[in-house]
């Protein structure tokens, strides 16, 4: 079986999306010019926390929650979204997710280079995610 590796998919995605450095993200986030979207699995958030004031949209639901024609769409759950900047643990899943949103027609979307740890290291505040 000859398939494209996930690494190749990520590299291809990165060529067609906007990627922001953690420092750029911090500057834009501090100025309230972007909406950070954490696409990691909820168990990851419970384990290591998330960036304060980011929105959580699990990777598996991203396209459905953001599609007004989907039965999963809920504008109240999403709230007002400015430029969406997606992140995951290392930036791989969020690169694929960002490309998927671009493919859907979203224009104001980007990926964080380096993911959650890079944001944390750039000085964004991490908060615990409580289990509901």
Z-matrix of the N, CA and C atoms (Angstrom, degrees):
N
C 1 1.457
C 2 1.527 1 108.20
N 3 1.328 2 115.68 1 129.86
C 4 1.460 3 120.91 2 -178.54
C 5 1.528 4 108.67 3 -112.74
N 6 1.346 5 115.74 4 101.57
C 7 1.464 6 120.02 5 -179.21
C 8 1.525 7 109.90 6 -118.30
N 9 1.326 8 115.93 7 159.29
C 10 1.462 9 120.72 8 173.32
C 11 1.514 10 107.60 9 -75.96
N 12 1.313 11 116.23 10 135.84
C 13 1.462 12 119.27 11 178.46
C 14 1.524 13 109.78 12 -74.47
N 15 1.315 14 115.95 13 159.35
C 16 1.461 15 120.43 14 176.91
C 17 1.526 16 110.26 15 -61.76
N 18 1.320 17 116.12 16 -33.97
C 19 1.465 18 120.40 17 179.24
C 20 1.534 19 110.46 18 -63.02
N 21 1.324 20 116.83 19 -41.66
C 22 1.460 21 121.19 20 178.26
C 23 1.528 22 109.73 21 -65.09
N 24 1.326 23 117.41 22 -42.20
C 25 1.461 24 120.60 23 178.29
C 26 1.524 25 111.28 24 -60.06
N 27 1.327 26 116.88 25 -42.52
C 28 1.462 27 121.13 26 179.37
C 29 1.523 28 110.33 27 -64.80
N 30 1.327 29 117.01 28 -45.44
C 31 1.466 30 120.51 29 179.74
C 32 1.527 31 111.31 30 -61.92
N 33 1.332 32 117.20 31 -41.56
C 34 1.461 33 120.60 32 177.25
C 35 1.526 34 110.90 33 -64.03
N 36 1.332 35 116.66 34 -42.24
C 37 1.467 36 120.91 35 179.34
C 38 1.521 37 110.72 36 -60.94
N 39 1.322 38 116.70 37 -43.46
C 40 1.464 39 120.87 38 -177.24
C 41 1.532 40 112.73 39 -61.52
N 42 1.336 41 116.70 40 -25.36
C 43 1.466 42 120.60 41 179.58
C 44 1.527 43 111.94 42 -73.45
N 45 1.330 44 116.86 43 -20.27
C 46 1.467 45 119.35 44 -173.88
C 47 1.526 46 113.51 45 -116.14
N 48 1.338 47 117.68 46 11.07
C 49 1.463 48 120.76 47 -179.71
C 50 1.527 49 110.15 48 -128.01
N 51 1.321 50 115.39 49 163.84
C 52 1.456 51 120.78 50 174.11
C 53 1.525 52 108.05 51 -86.41
N 54 1.315 53 115.95 52 132.63
C 55 1.461 54 121.35 53 177.03
C 56 1.522 55 108.25 54 -121.87
N 57 1.323 56 116.08 55 129.46
C 58 1.458 57 121.78 56 -178.86
C 59 1.524 58 110.37 57 -108.51
N 60 1.316 59 115.63 58 144.02
C 61 1.467 60 119.51 59 175.40
C 62 1.529 61 108.61 60 -72.31
N 63 1.329 62 117.31 61 156.40
C 64 1.467 63 120.19 62 177.95
C 65 1.527 64 112.12 63 -57.79
N 66 1.324 65 116.76 64 -34.36
C 67 1.466 66 120.39 65 179.63
C 68 1.527 67 111.23 66 -68.09
N 69 1.342 68 116.33 67 -40.75
C 70 1.471 69 120.19 68 176.06
C 71 1.523 70 110.12 69 -62.36
N 72 1.330 71 115.53 70 -43.16
C 73 1.465 72 120.59 71 -179.67
C 74 1.523 73 110.28 72 -61.51
N 75 1.328 74 117.42 73 -44.70
C 76 1.465 75 120.26 74 179.89
C 77 1.525 76 110.71 75 -60.35
N 78 1.321 77 117.03 76 -44.32
C 79 1.464 78 120.95 77 -179.74
C 80 1.531 79 110.85 78 -61.47
N 81 1.327 80 117.34 79 -47.35
C 82 1.465 81 121.79 80 -179.61
C 83 1.528 82 111.31 81 -67.32
N 84 1.328 83 116.52 82 -38.60
C 85 1.466 84 121.76 83 -179.40
C 86 1.527 85 110.16 84 -66.91
N 87 1.327 86 116.72 85 -42.76
C 88 1.464 87 120.94 86 178.68
C 89 1.527 88 111.19 87 -62.95
N 90 1.340 89 116.96 88 -30.75
C 91 1.469 90 121.55 89 178.90
C 92 1.531 91 111.37 90 -88.20
N 93 1.343 92 116.13 91 3.04
C 94 1.474 93 122.72 92 179.78
C 95 1.532 94 112.58 93 59.04
N 96 1.329 95 115.87 94 36.38
C 97 1.463 96 120.80 95 179.95
C 98 1.532 97 113.23 96 -96.51
N 99 1.330 98 116.68 97 -8.09
C 100 1.467 99 120.55 98 -178.66
C 101 1.523 100 109.92 99 -135.17
N 102 1.325 101 114.70 100 161.60
C 103 1.453 102 122.52 101 170.37
C 104 1.518 103 106.95 102 -112.00
N 105 1.326 104 116.93 103 118.09
C 106 1.468 105 120.54 104 176.27
C 107 1.517 106 109.01 105 -81.37
N 108 1.325 107 116.15 106 132.74
C 109 1.457 108 121.37 107 -179.42
C 110 1.525 109 108.76 108 -122.06
N 111 1.314 110 115.46 109 115.39
C 112 1.464 111 123.41 110 178.55
C 113 1.524 112 107.51 111 -88.20
N 114 1.327 113 117.42 112 115.96
C 115 1.468 114 120.25 113 -176.73
C 116 1.528 115 112.47 114 -102.06
N 117 1.339 116 116.77 115 7.17
C 118 1.460 117 119.23 116 -177.98
C 119 1.528 118 111.19 117 -68.59
N 120 1.310 119 115.39 118 163.14
C 121 1.456 120 122.53 119 176.06
C 122 1.526 121 109.04 120 -64.28
N 123 1.320 122 117.39 121 144.75
C 124 1.466 123 121.72 122 -177.62
C 125 1.533 124 111.80 123 -55.77
N 126 1.327 125 117.48 124 -32.88
C 127 1.471 126 119.73 125 179.18
C 128 1.525 127 111.49 126 -65.00
N 129 1.333 128 117.70 127 -31.16
C 130 1.465 129 120.87 128 175.81
C 131 1.524 130 110.20 129 -67.30
N 132 1.319 131 116.81 130 -40.40
C 133 1.463 132 120.43 131 178.83
C 134 1.522 133 110.32 132 -65.43
N 135 1.324 134 116.69 133 -42.69
C 136 1.472 135 120.07 134 178.13
C 137 1.524 136 110.83 135 -61.52
N 138 1.322 137 115.94 136 -36.75
C 139 1.463 138 120.99 137 -175.35
C 140 1.530 139 113.29 138 -74.67
N 141 1.343 140 116.90 139 -46.68
C 142 1.472 141 119.22 140 -172.70
C 143 1.522 142 114.24 141 -123.06
N 144 1.335 143 117.39 142 1.19
C 145 1.454 144 120.13 143 179.26
C 146 1.512 145 112.37 144 87.93
N 147 1.334 146 114.68 145 -174.76
C 148 1.457 147 121.55 146 179.99
C 149 1.524 148 108.45 147 -144.47
N 150 1.293 149 117.10 148 173.36
C 151 1.462 150 121.48 149 178.94
C 152 1.536 151 108.20 150 -77.66
N 153 1.318 152 115.49 151 131.85
C 154 1.459 153 120.73 152 -179.11
C 155 1.527 154 110.38 153 -56.69
N 156 1.321 155 115.28 154 135.32
C 157 1.469 156 124.16 155 178.98
C 158 1.529 157 114.57 156 67.51
N 159 1.334 158 117.23 157 16.25
C 160 1.462 159 119.04 158 172.08
C 161 1.531 160 107.80 159 -86.59
N 162 1.321 161 115.78 160 160.39
C 163 1.462 162 120.88 161 175.51
C 164 1.524 163 107.72 162 -98.43
N 165 1.327 164 115.98 163 145.16
C 166 1.465 165 119.79 164 176.88
C 167 1.524 166 108.82 165 -105.73
N 168 1.322 167 115.78 166 116.86
C 169 1.457 168 121.75 167 171.54
C 170 1.522 169 105.88 168 -128.36
N 171 1.338 170 117.79 169 105.79
C 172 1.474 171 119.68 170 -177.17
C 173 1.526 172 111.46 171 -57.11
N 174 1.316 173 116.53 172 142.16
C 175 1.463 174 122.89 173 -177.60
C 176 1.520 175 112.08 174 -49.56
N 177 1.299 176 116.64 175 -42.07
C 178 1.462 177 120.50 176 -176.85
C 179 1.519 178 113.88 177 -68.04
N 180 1.335 179 117.76 178 -16.83
C 181 1.462 180 121.12 179 -177.99
C 182 1.522 181 113.49 180 -111.56
N 183 1.324 182 117.69 181 -5.25
C 184 1.458 183 122.97 182 -171.16
C 185 1.529 184 113.24 183 -50.49
N 186 1.315 185 117.24 184 -58.21
C 187 1.460 186 120.83 185 -176.65
C 188 1.529 187 111.43 186 -62.10
N 189 1.330 188 116.61 187 -34.75
C 190 1.465 189 120.86 188 -177.42
C 191 1.530 190 111.92 189 -74.12
N 192 1.336 191 116.92 190 -42.49
C 193 1.463 192 120.84 191 179.76
C 194 1.522 193 111.87 192 -67.56
N 195 1.348 194 117.63 193 -27.60
C 196 1.456 195 120.79 194 -177.01
C 197 1.525 196 113.99 195 -97.66
N 198 1.316 197 117.97 196 0.88
C 199 1.457 198 122.95 197 -179.92
C 200 1.527 199 109.26 198 -98.61
N 201 1.335 200 117.97 199 109.98
C 202 1.474 201 120.28 200 -178.70
C 203 1.529 202 113.59 201 -58.79
N 204 1.319 203 118.04 202 -19.89
C 205 1.460 204 120.81 203 179.77
C 206 1.523 205 112.80 204 -90.36
N 207 1.318 206 117.55 205 -4.38
C 208 1.464 207 121.83 206 -179.87
C 209 1.525 208 110.62 207 -83.91
N 210 1.316 209 115.74 208 146.69
C 211 1.474 210 119.17 209 176.72
C 212 1.524 211 111.35 210 -68.84
N 213 1.335 212 118.13 211 -14.03
C 214 1.464 213 122.22 212 178.80
C 215 1.528 214 112.53 213 -89.25
N 216 1.336 215 117.14 214 -10.01
C 217 1.460 216 120.95 215 -177.58
C 218 1.526 217 109.70 216 -63.27
N 219 1.321 218 115.82 217 133.16
C 220 1.457 219 120.87 218 177.55
C 221 1.521 220 107.63 219 -148.62
N 222 1.315 221 115.90 220 99.74
C 223 1.465 222 120.73 221 -176.85
C 224 1.526 223 111.17 222 -59.09
N 225 1.328 224 117.86 223 -33.35
C 226 1.466 225 120.48 224 179.95
C 227 1.522 226 111.58 225 -66.91
N 228 1.313 227 116.67 226 -37.85
C 229 1.464 228 121.39 227 179.79
C 230 1.528 229 110.85 228 -68.04
N 231 1.327 230 115.89 229 -34.89
C 232 1.452 231 121.24 230 -177.80
C 233 1.527 232 110.86 231 -83.23
N 234 1.321 233 116.88 232 -40.81
C 235 1.456 234 121.04 233 -178.45
C 236 1.517 235 111.10 234 75.06
N 237 1.322 236 115.69 235 -170.51
C 238 1.468 237 120.44 236 179.86
C 239 1.521 238 108.74 237 -73.58
N 240 1.314 239 115.48 238 125.39
C 241 1.460 240 119.77 239 -179.93
C 242 1.515 241 108.84 240 -116.89
N 243 1.327 242 113.84 241 124.16
C 244 1.464 243 119.76 242 175.20
C 245 1.524 244 105.64 243 -87.41
N 246 1.305 245 117.86 244 -139.58
C 247 1.456 246 119.91 245 173.43
C 248 1.522 247 106.79 246 -66.35
N 249 1.334 248 117.14 247 125.29
C 250 1.457 249 121.25 248 179.89
C 251 1.521 250 109.72 249 -86.36
N 252 1.315 251 116.07 250 127.84
C 253 1.454 252 121.11 251 175.01
C 254 1.526 253 106.58 252 -120.54
N 255 1.329 254 115.56 253 112.97
C 256 1.456 255 122.11 254 -174.71
C 257 1.518 256 111.74 255 -90.26
N 258 1.342 257 114.58 256 144.43
C 259 1.459 258 118.97 257 172.45
C 260 1.514 259 110.38 258 -143.96
N 261 1.340 260 114.11 259 153.28
C 262 1.460 261 122.99 260 173.60
C 263 1.522 262 105.63 261 -130.42
N 264 1.309 263 118.19 262 -152.02
C 265 1.464 264 120.12 263 -178.15
C 266 1.531 265 111.52 264 -71.57
N 267 1.333 266 117.02 265 -47.23
C 268 1.464 267 120.34 266 -173.96
C 269 1.524 268 114.17 267 -124.46
N 270 1.332 269 117.60 268 -8.02
C 271 1.462 270 120.57 269 178.99
C 272 1.514 271 114.77 270 103.93
N 273 1.331 272 117.82 271 1.14
C 274 1.465 273 119.97 272 -178.92
C 275 1.530 274 111.42 273 -83.85
N 276 1.327 275 116.71 274 -53.65
C 277 1.466 276 119.69 275 178.96
C 278 1.525 277 110.54 276 -61.75
N 279 1.338 278 115.85 277 -38.87
C 280 1.464 279 118.51 278 -178.43
C 281 1.525 280 111.51 279 -70.21
N 282 1.323 281 118.49 280 -28.21
C 283 1.471 282 120.24 281 174.36
C 284 1.527 283 109.72 282 -64.16
N 285 1.330 284 116.62 283 -46.57
C 286 1.466 285 120.58 284 178.46
C 287 1.522 286 110.69 285 -64.29
N 288 1.333 287 116.66 286 -40.30
C 289 1.464 288 121.03 287 -179.79
C 290 1.525 289 110.94 288 -66.12
N 291 1.323 290 116.81 289 -40.85
C 292 1.464 291 120.94 290 178.69
C 293 1.523 292 109.51 291 -62.41
N 294 1.332 293 117.11 292 -44.04
C 295 1.470 294 120.43 293 178.10
C 296 1.521 295 110.72 294 -61.39
N 297 1.308 296 117.21 295 -38.89
C 298 1.458 297 120.74 296 178.93
C 299 1.532 298 110.91 297 -62.45
N 300 1.333 299 116.88 298 -41.77
C 301 1.467 300 119.97 299 178.38
C 302 1.521 301 111.33 300 -67.96
N 303 1.334 302 117.31 301 -37.64
C 304 1.461 303 120.85 302 175.19
C 305 1.534 304 109.23 303 -61.82
N 306 1.337 305 116.56 304 -43.12
C 307 1.465 306 121.25 305 178.53
C 308 1.530 307 111.31 306 -62.17
N 309 1.342 308 116.90 307 -30.34
C 310 1.469 309 121.57 308 178.20
C 311 1.529 310 111.13 309 -74.99
N 312 1.338 311 117.03 310 -18.33
C 313 1.446 312 119.94 311 179.58
C 314 1.524 313 114.72 312 115.98
N 315 1.334 314 117.43 313 -0.36
C 316 1.457 315 119.95 314 177.10
C 317 1.523 316 109.17 315 -69.10
N 318 1.328 317 115.88 316 134.28
C 319 1.464 318 121.01 317 -178.10
C 320 1.528 319 111.56 318 -102.86
N 321 1.305 320 116.83 319 -32.83
C 322 1.458 321 122.04 320 -170.97
C 323 1.532 322 110.39 321 -100.85
N 324 1.333 323 115.78 322 64.18
C 325 1.464 324 121.12 323 -175.05
C 326 1.527 325 109.17 324 -141.16
N 327 1.331 326 115.47 325 143.94
C 328 1.467 327 120.71 326 -179.89
C 329 1.518 328 109.83 327 -148.49
N 330 1.312 329 115.18 328 170.22
C 331 1.459 330 123.59 329 -179.62
C 332 1.528 331 108.78 330 -116.83
N 333 1.334 332 116.24 331 149.79
C 334 1.466 333 121.38 332 175.95
C 335 1.520 334 109.20 333 -91.86
N 336 1.310 335 116.60 334 125.44
C 337 1.460 336 121.27 335 175.37
C 338 1.531 337 108.84 336 -70.31
N 339 1.329 338 117.38 337 118.46
C 340 1.457 339 121.01 338 176.03
C 341 1.522 340 115.57 339 95.89
N 342 1.322 341 117.81 340 -11.56
C 343 1.451 342 121.34 341 173.01
C 344 1.518 343 116.27 342 69.53
N 345 1.326 344 114.85 343 -154.69
C 346 1.465 345 123.57 344 -172.83
C 347 1.529 346 112.99 345 -56.47
N 348 1.315 347 116.98 346 -49.00
C 349 1.469 348 119.58 347 -178.34
C 350 1.523 349 111.56 348 -61.11
N 351 1.326 350 117.03 349 -38.88
C 352 1.462 351 120.89 350 178.98
C 353 1.528 352 110.63 351 -65.37
N 354 1.332 353 117.13 352 -38.94
C 355 1.466 354 120.47 353 177.49
C 356 1.522 355 110.80 354 -65.80
N 357 1.317 356 114.94 355 -42.73
C 358 1.465 357 120.26 356 178.18
C 359 1.533 358 109.86 357 -60.65
N 360 1.327 359 116.67 358 -45.48
C 361 1.464 360 121.52 359 -179.56
C 362 1.520 361 112.53 360 -67.46
N 363 1.340 362 117.36 361 -23.87
C 364 1.465 363 121.57 362 178.51
C 365 1.526 364 111.44 363 -81.79
N 366 1.341 365 116.35 364 -5.18
C 367 1.459 366 119.83 365 174.59
C 368 1.512 367 116.03 366 103.53
N 369 1.328 368 118.00 367 7.68
C 370 1.457 369 118.34 368 174.98
C 371 1.523 370 109.11 369 -73.49
N 372 1.312 371 115.74 370 142.41
C 373 1.470 372 120.89 371 -174.41
C 374 1.523 373 111.11 372 -76.13
N 375 1.334 374 115.22 373 131.58
C 376 1.460 375 122.34 374 177.65
C 377 1.531 376 108.58 375 -99.44
N 378 1.322 377 115.66 376 134.53
C 379 1.461 378 121.53 377 177.39
C 380 1.516 379 109.53 378 -124.06
N 381 1.320 380 115.59 379 154.61
C 382 1.465 381 120.41 380 176.70
C 383 1.514 382 109.98 381 -71.45
N 384 1.314 383 116.41 382 148.82
C 385 1.453 384 122.08 383 174.95
C 386 1.526 385 106.32 384 -108.40
N 387 1.325 386 115.09 385 113.88
C 388 1.461 387 119.49 386 -177.87
C 389 1.506 388 110.84 387 -77.44
N 390 1.331 389 115.02 388 145.25
C 391 1.453 390 120.71 389 173.71
C 392 1.519 391 107.38 390 -77.75
N 393 1.341 392 115.24 391 134.71
C 394 1.471 393 119.09 392 -179.88
C 395 1.482 394 110.84 393 -97.11
